Amino acid sequence: MRPLTALTMTLCLAFAGPAAAVTVTAGQAEARDVARAANCTPTKLEAVSYNPGRQGQTVFKVSCSEDKDAFVLVQCRGRTCALLR
């Protein structure tokens, strides 16, 4: 019984990793569009937090080209994104 449990856990983790990456990647284009609407020309985009699940959400930090230290935070739930800061 224990080897079956270990195998099940390994398979679950193997499938969760790529699914999480696909979800984070799916919102990047929308996050860049929201940043542009906030007068920020996006240069670098990084995921600050990711909460998987049925109502999963990702918060992106989008660096702006106008100023070295300028950035905006964009929250995406699925493909719907909104400006946080």
Secondary structure, 3 states (H helix, E strand, C coil): CHHHHHHHHHHHHHHHHHHHHHHHHHCHHHHHHHHHHCCCCEEEEEEEEEECCCCCEEEEEEEECCCCCCEEEEEEECCEEEECC
